[in-house]
Amino acid sequence: MTSLKKIRKPVLKELREFDSYFRNSMKSNMPLLDLLIKYILRRKGKQMRPLLVFLAAKLFGEPNKSTFTAAALIEMLHTATLIHDDVVDDSHRRRGFFSVNAIWKSKISVLLGDYLLAKGLLLAMNEREYELLHLVSDAVKEMSEGELLQIKYSRKLTITEDQYFEIIRKKTATLISCCSASGVKSMDVDDNTVNKMKRFGEFLGIAFQIRDDLFDFQNNNLTGKPVWNDMKDKKLTLPLIHSLSAANPHDRHKYLHFLNKGTINRDRYSEIIDFIERAGGIEYAMNKMLEYSRMALKELDSFPSGEIKSSLTDFVHFTTSRKL
């Protein structure tokens, strides 16, 4: 499998500079905020979104100040949404560590998320990056709509495959699409190129979310995300949606009853997994994921071959084959 180390190689210099730029952008003179920010920065993830911003930009030359602003704004927004998600989900773990919500509780977590969002918006305003601000603001709107749609359908357990794709396009793919679009936009390219990279990011984001959903059906805890967590939260994802749509009325009623009553324990989980495997749900989801990854790669066809294009191609393959 392609490693992130190899993918990062063409923009390693920019990523190192970004680390310092991002830390400075997050600074606060308030002791509590400074403590919270240091805690977040020590437990940062793979920073795949800034990586995508820099790779997209470097397709067209050397990343500039606008590129760094885009990467910082998007990473602040992403971090803010993760903090808010942990409050909404009452989650006490994030990337294998205690979440901000677990240590400082919901009130401080919500305010910290708000602060990061405000810092990102101010950064863009101070740099007069109005087009970037428009791109990111649209992404925030779409992400909020996606989360609300998921809550709506989870309550009723009536989600269709089309509705599932609408949700993941909004709540996940929109921000990844914003990364690739913002990266090329920072290089002052034409609108057709921006739209092409926006589609690339959207298809990549959909494949990314399907892969993430498939982790719920693995008997390990490598992701830091408990298995069957989506099912316990009544979030129907593609393997289960497909299996239920193909099931006979008795099985459909039975498994929807398990989900509706929240009676998911290890035995029930194993029974549902067996049902999904018999119905071909996991294989179906894997094939859909690969279909969207191929669509993402197709968007790169018109760009010249080289180290950056190879890294973007590897980025897609990493997304669909990652173990974490």
ZIHU-V87808 format. One record per residue. RES is the residue in three letters. SS is DSSP state (H for helix, E for strand, L for the rest). D_FIRST is the distance of its C-alpha to the first C-alpha in whole Angstrom. Layout:
# ZIHU-V87808
RES;SS;D_FIRST
RES;SS;D_FIRST
This chain:
# ZIHU-V87808
MET;L;0
THR;L;4
SER;L;6
LEU;H;10
LYS;H;11
LYS;H;11
ILE;H;11
ARG;H;15
LYS;H;16
PRO;H;18
VAL;H;20
LEU;H;20
LYS;H;24
GLU;H;24
LEU;H;22
ARG;H;24
GLU;H;27
PHE;H;26
ASP;H;26
SER;H;30
TYR;H;31
PHE;H;29
ARG;H;31
ASN;H;34
SER;H;34
MET;H;34
LYS;L;37
SER;L;40
ASN;L;43
MET;L;44
PRO;H;43
LEU;H;41
LEU;H;39
ASP;H;38
LEU;H;37
LEU;H;35
ILE;H;33
LYS;H;33
TYR;H;31
ILE;H;29
LEU;H;28
ARG;H;27
ARG;L;25
LYS;L;23
GLY;L;19
LYS;L;16
GLN;L;19
MET;H;17
ARG;H;20
PRO;H;21
LEU;H;18
LEU;H;18
VAL;H;22
PHE;H;22
LEU;H;19
ALA;H;22
ALA;H;25
LYS;H;24
LEU;L;23
PHE;L;27
GLY;L;28
GLU;L;28
PRO;L;28
ASN;L;31
LYS;H;33
SER;H;32
THR;H;29
PHE;H;29
THR;H;31
ALA;H;29
ALA;H;26
ALA;H;28
LEU;H;30
ILE;H;27
GLU;H;26
MET;H;29
LEU;H;29
HIS;H;26
THR;H;27
ALA;H;31
THR;H;29
LEU;H;27
ILE;H;30
HIS;H;33
ASP;H;30
ASP;H;31
VAL;H;34
VAL;H;34
ASP;L;32
ASP;L;34
SER;L;31
HIS;L;31
ARG;E;27
ARG;E;25
ARG;L;21
GLY;L;23
PHE;E;26
PHE;E;29
SER;L;30
VAL;H;33
ASN;H;34
ALA;H;34
ILE;H;36
TRP;H;38
LYS;H;39
SER;H;39
LYS;H;41
ILE;H;40
SER;H;36
VAL;H;38
LEU;H;40
LEU;H;37
GLY;H;34
ASP;H;38
TYR;H;38
LEU;H;34
LEU;H;35
ALA;H;38
LYS;H;37
GLY;H;34
LEU;H;37
LEU;H;39
LEU;H;37
ALA;H;36
MET;H;40
ASN;H;41
GLU;L;39
ARG;L;41
GLU;L;37
TYR;H;39
GLU;H;37
LEU;H;34
LEU;H;36
HIS;H;36
LEU;H;33
VAL;H;32
SER;H;35
ASP;H;34
ALA;H;31
VAL;H;32
LYS;H;35
GLU;H;32
MET;H;30
SER;H;33
GLU;H;34
GLY;H;31
GLU;H;32
LEU;H;35
LEU;H;34
GLN;H;32
ILE;H;35
LYS;H;37
TYR;H;36
SER;H;34
ARG;H;38
LYS;H;39
LEU;L;36
THR;L;37
ILE;L;34
THR;L;33
GLU;H;29
ASP;H;31
GLN;H;32
TYR;H;28
PHE;H;27
GLU;H;30
ILE;H;29
ILE;H;25
ARG;H;26
LYS;H;28
LYS;H;27
THR;H;23
ALA;H;23
THR;H;26
LEU;H;25
ILE;H;22
SER;H;24
CYS;H;26
CYS;H;23
SER;H;23
ALA;H;26
SER;H;28
GLY;H;26
VAL;H;27
LYS;H;30
SER;L;31
MET;L;31
ASP;L;34
VAL;L;32
ASP;L;34
ASP;H;34
ASN;H;32
THR;H;29
VAL;H;29
ASN;H;29
LYS;H;26
MET;H;24
LYS;H;26
ARG;H;25
PHE;H;21
GLY;H;21
GLU;H;23
PHE;H;20
LEU;H;17
GLY;H;19
ILE;H;20
ALA;H;17
PHE;H;16
GLN;H;19
ILE;H;18
ARG;H;15
ASP;H;17
ASP;H;20
LEU;H;18
PHE;H;17
ASP;H;21
PHE;H;21
GLN;L;19
ASN;L;21
ASN;L;19
ASN;L;20
LEU;L;17
THR;L;17
GLY;L;21
LYS;L;22
PRO;L;24
VAL;L;23
TRP;L;26
ASN;H;27
ASP;H;27
MET;H;29
LYS;H;31
ASP;L;32
LYS;L;32
LYS;L;30
LEU;L;29
THR;L;25
LEU;H;24
PRO;H;24
LEU;H;27
ILE;H;29
HIS;H;28
SER;H;29
LEU;H;32
SER;H;33
ALA;H;33
ALA;L;35
ASN;L;39
PRO;H;41
HIS;H;41
ASP;H;38
ARG;H;37
HIS;H;40
LYS;H;39
TYR;H;35
LEU;H;37
HIS;H;39
PHE;H;37
LEU;H;35
ASN;H;38
LYS;H;40
GLY;L;37
THR;L;37
ILE;L;33
ASN;L;33
ARG;H;31
ASP;H;33
ARG;H;33
TYR;H;29
SER;H;29
GLU;H;31
ILE;H;30
ILE;H;26
ASP;H;28
PHE;H;30
ILE;H;27
GLU;H;25
ARG;H;28
ALA;H;28
GLY;L;25
GLY;H;24
ILE;H;21
GLU;H;20
TYR;H;22
ALA;H;20
MET;H;17
ASN;H;18
LYS;H;20
MET;H;17
LEU;H;15
GLU;H;19
TYR;H;19
SER;H;15
ARG;H;17
MET;H;20
ALA;H;18
LEU;H;17
LYS;H;20
GLU;L;22
LEU;L;20
ASP;L;22
SER;L;25
PHE;L;24
PRO;L;24
SER;L;21
GLY;L;20
GLU;H;18
ILE;H;18
LYS;H;17
SER;H;14
SER;H;13
LEU;H;14
THR;H;13
ASP;H;9
PHE;H;11
VAL;H;11
HIS;H;8
PHE;H;7
THR;H;10
THR;H;10
SER;H;7
ARG;L;8
LYS;L;10
LEU;L;13
